[in-house]
């Protein structure tokens, strides 16, 4: 696919890959899956605000998108359990952000990879040889250029219609299954590591500078083409 430099391991980050986990295990018996679990309210808010077109999702309806998220996460959870702990590791997005070293050590151990402090400073590897290659048109690139921070965790708060907030436990019961409080507005995900808090404060204090860095990094990006899913980030396999 030539998405990056040749590597010893293939990494596929398609969000719905795990829905076919059992089948893919037959094709790649040594393959491993990271089941990234995120608060569905944050996931849906990101999909709607970034206008990510996914088959079956009505981007004008938080209620319908949350119901679709609930269906998808249920299927992926079942696949992860079927694959077993040697092939599938659940990772909570919020905990990865709050405690990156703890969780990156777990992830690398699961993948049988050696520890490297560089995984805690991805922003220093942007567009470098063997590092992180960004697309100028990828909608999350403005986030990736920044160090690990807390800004994305609660962006959804205050944006979901009140009737959906009131019915949240019934609209998306998998929230409670994964330990999220469906009535938590704002949520309490836990206390962050100090260096994550320091990163967050630095970004807030120097917001204009970070915006300039983002623009400069995008201009230097080697990837001028659209993401694999196309100009509207279409994802077509949700209901398959």
C-alpha positions as CSV (number, residue, x, y, z in Angstrom):
1,X,0.0,0.0,0.0
2,X,3.1,2.2,0.4
3,X,1.5,4.1,3.3
4,X,4.9,4.3,5.0
5,X,8.4,2.8,4.9
6,X,8.8,-1.0,4.8
7,X,8.6,-2.6,8.3
8,X,8.8,-6.0,9.8
9,X,5.3,-5.8,11.1
10,X,2.1,-4.8,9.4
11,X,-0.1,-2.5,11.4
12,X,-3.8,-2.0,10.3
13,X,-5.7,0.7,12.3
14,X,-9.0,0.4,10.5
15,X,-11.5,0.9,13.4
16,X,-13.8,-2.0,12.3
17,X,-11.1,-4.6,11.6
18,X,-11.9,-6.4,14.9
19,X,-15.4,-7.1,13.7
20,X,-13.7,-9.8,11.5
21,X,-11.2,-10.8,14.2
22,X,-11.8,-14.6,14.1
23,X,-11.6,-14.7,10.3
24,X,-8.4,-12.6,10.3
25,X,-6.8,-14.8,12.9
26,X,-7.2,-17.7,10.4
27,X,-5.4,-15.7,7.8
28,X,-2.8,-14.3,10.2
29,X,-2.4,-16.9,13.0
30,X,0.4,-14.8,14.7
31,X,-1.6,-11.6,14.5
32,X,-2.6,-9.6,17.6
33,X,-5.4,-7.2,18.1
34,X,-5.6,-4.1,20.2
35,X,-9.3,-3.5,21.1
36,X,-9.4,0.3,21.6
37,X,-12.3,1.1,23.8
38,X,-13.4,4.8,24.1
39,X,-16.4,6.5,25.7
40,X,-19.0,6.2,23.0
41,X,-20.2,9.8,23.6
42,X,-16.7,11.0,22.7
43,X,-16.4,8.7,19.7
44,X,-19.8,9.8,18.3
45,X,-19.1,13.5,18.9
46,X,-15.8,13.1,17.0
47,X,-17.5,11.3,14.1
48,X,-20.2,14.0,13.9
49,X,-18.1,17.1,14.3
50,X,-15.4,15.8,11.9
51,X,-18.1,14.7,9.5
52,X,-16.7,11.2,9.1
53,X,-19.2,9.4,6.8
54,X,-19.9,5.8,8.0
55,X,-22.5,3.6,6.3
56,X,-25.6,3.4,8.5
57,X,-24.7,6.5,10.6
58,X,-27.0,9.6,10.6
59,X,-24.6,12.4,11.3
60,X,-27.5,14.6,12.2
61,X,-28.6,12.4,15.1
62,X,-26.6,11.8,18.3
63,X,-29.2,9.2,19.4
64,X,-28.9,7.1,16.3
65,X,-25.1,7.3,16.1
66,X,-24.8,6.2,19.7
67,X,-27.1,3.3,19.1
68,X,-24.9,2.3,16.1
69,X,-21.8,2.7,18.3
70,X,-23.4,0.4,20.8
71,X,-24.1,-2.3,18.2
72,X,-20.5,-2.1,16.8
73,X,-18.7,-2.1,20.2
74,X,-20.8,-5.1,21.2
75,X,-19.8,-7.1,18.2
76,X,-16.1,-6.2,18.6
77,X,-16.2,-7.0,22.3
78,X,-17.5,-10.5,21.5
79,X,-14.8,-11.0,18.9
80,X,-12.1,-10.0,21.4
81,X,-13.4,-12.5,23.9
82,X,-13.5,-15.2,21.2
83,X,-9.9,-14.4,20.2
84,X,-8.7,-14.7,23.8
85,X,-6.2,-12.8,25.9
86,X,-3.2,-14.0,23.9
87,X,-4.5,-12.5,20.7
88,X,-6.7,-9.5,21.8
89,X,-5.9,-6.9,24.4
90,X,-8.6,-4.4,25.5
91,X,-7.2,-0.9,25.9
92,X,-9.2,2.0,27.3
93,X,-8.4,5.2,25.4
94,X,-8.9,7.4,28.4
95,X,-6.6,5.3,30.5
96,X,-4.0,5.3,27.8
97,X,-4.1,9.1,27.7
98,X,-4.1,9.5,31.5
99,X,-1.3,6.9,32.1
100,X,0.6,6.5,28.9
101,X,3.7,4.8,30.2
102,X,1.8,2.2,32.2
103,X,-0.4,1.3,29.2
104,X,2.3,1.5,26.5
105,X,4.4,-1.0,28.6
106,X,1.4,-3.3,28.6
107,X,0.8,-2.9,24.9
108,X,4.5,-3.5,23.9
109,X,4.7,-6.5,26.2
110,X,1.5,-7.9,24.6
111,X,3.0,-7.3,21.1
112,X,6.4,-8.8,22.2
113,X,8.2,-5.6,21.4
114,X,11.0,-4.0,23.5
115,X,10.3,-0.8,25.5
116,X,11.4,2.5,23.9
117,X,10.9,5.9,25.6
118,X,10.1,7.3,22.2
119,X,6.6,5.9,22.4
120,X,5.8,8.6,25.0
121,X,6.9,11.4,22.7
122,X,5.3,10.6,19.3
123,X,5.2,14.3,18.4
124,X,9.0,14.3,18.2
125,X,8.8,11.6,15.4
126,X,6.5,13.5,13.0
127,X,7.6,13.1,9.4
128,X,11.0,11.7,10.4
129,X,12.6,8.7,8.9
130,X,11.1,5.6,10.6
131,X,8.7,7.9,12.5
132,X,5.1,9.1,12.2
133,X,4.0,10.0,8.6
134,X,1.1,12.4,8.5
135,X,-1.4,13.3,5.8
136,X,-2.1,16.9,5.1
137,X,-5.8,16.1,4.7
138,X,-6.2,13.6,7.6
139,X,-8.7,15.2,9.9
140,X,-7.0,14.2,13.2
141,X,-3.5,15.4,12.1
142,X,-4.0,18.7,14.1
143,X,-4.2,16.5,17.2
144,X,-1.4,14.1,16.4
145,X,1.3,16.8,16.2
146,X,0.7,17.7,19.9
147,X,2.2,15.8,22.8
148,X,-0.1,13.5,24.8
149,X,-2.7,15.8,26.5
150,X,-6.2,15.7,28.0
151,X,-8.1,18.1,25.6
152,X,-9.9,15.4,23.6
153,X,-11.3,13.5,26.6
154,X,-14.3,15.6,27.4
155,X,-14.9,17.7,24.2
156,X,-18.3,16.0,23.8
157,X,-19.6,17.5,27.1
158,X,-22.4,20.0,26.4
159,X,-22.9,19.0,22.8
160,X,-25.3,16.1,23.1
161,X,-29.0,17.0,23.1
162,X,-30.6,16.9,26.6
163,X,-33.2,14.2,25.6
164,X,-30.4,11.9,24.5
165,X,-28.4,12.7,27.7
166,X,-31.4,11.8,29.8
167,X,-31.9,8.5,28.0
168,X,-28.2,7.6,27.7
169,X,-28.3,4.5,29.8
170,X,-30.8,3.0,27.5
171,X,-29.5,4.4,24.2
172,X,-26.0,3.0,24.8
173,X,-26.0,0.3,27.5
174,X,-22.4,-0.7,26.6
175,X,-21.2,2.5,28.3
176,X,-22.0,1.0,31.7
177,X,-20.7,-2.4,30.6
178,X,-17.3,-0.9,30.1
179,X,-17.4,1.1,33.3
180,X,-18.4,4.5,32.0
181,X,-21.0,6.4,34.0
182,X,-23.8,7.1,31.4
183,X,-25.0,10.0,33.6
184,X,-21.5,11.5,34.2
185,X,-21.5,15.0,32.6
186,X,-18.7,15.9,32.8
187,X,-17.2,12.4,33.3
188,X,-14.5,11.4,35.8
189,X,-12.0,9.3,34.0
190,X,-9.4,9.5,36.7
191,X,-6.3,11.5,37.7
192,X,-3.7,12.0,34.9
193,X,0.1,11.4,35.3
194,X,1.9,14.7,36.0
195,X,3.7,14.9,32.7
196,X,0.3,14.6,30.8
197,X,-1.1,17.4,32.9
198,X,2.0,19.5,32.2
199,X,1.6,18.9,28.5
200,X,-2.0,19.9,28.6
201,X,-1.2,23.2,30.5
202,X,1.6,24.0,28.1
203,X,-0.7,23.6,25.1
204,X,-3.3,25.8,26.6
205,X,-0.7,28.5,27.5
206,X,0.9,28.5,24.1
207,X,-2.1,27.7,21.9
208,X,-1.1,30.1,19.1
209,X,2.4,28.6,18.9
210,X,1.0,25.1,18.6
211,X,-1.4,26.1,15.8
212,X,1.7,27.5,13.9
213,X,3.5,24.2,14.5
214,X,0.5,22.3,13.2
215,X,0.4,24.4,10.0
216,X,4.1,24.0,9.5
217,X,4.1,20.3,10.0
218,X,1.2,19.8,7.5
219,X,3.0,21.8,4.9
220,X,6.1,19.6,5.3
221,X,4.1,16.4,5.2
222,X,5.0,14.0,2.4
223,X,1.5,12.6,2.1
224,X,-0.5,14.8,-0.3
225,X,-3.0,12.2,-1.2
226,X,-6.4,11.6,0.5
227,X,-6.7,8.9,3.2
228,X,-7.6,5.4,2.0
229,X,-11.3,6.0,2.7
230,X,-11.4,9.0,0.4
231,X,-12.3,12.7,0.5
232,X,-15.2,12.2,2.9
233,X,-13.5,9.6,5.1
234,X,-16.2,7.1,4.0
235,X,-16.2,3.9,6.0
236,X,-18.4,1.3,4.3
237,X,-18.2,-1.9,6.4
238,X,-20.0,-0.9,9.5
239,X,-23.1,-3.0,9.0
240,X,-21.4,-6.0,7.4
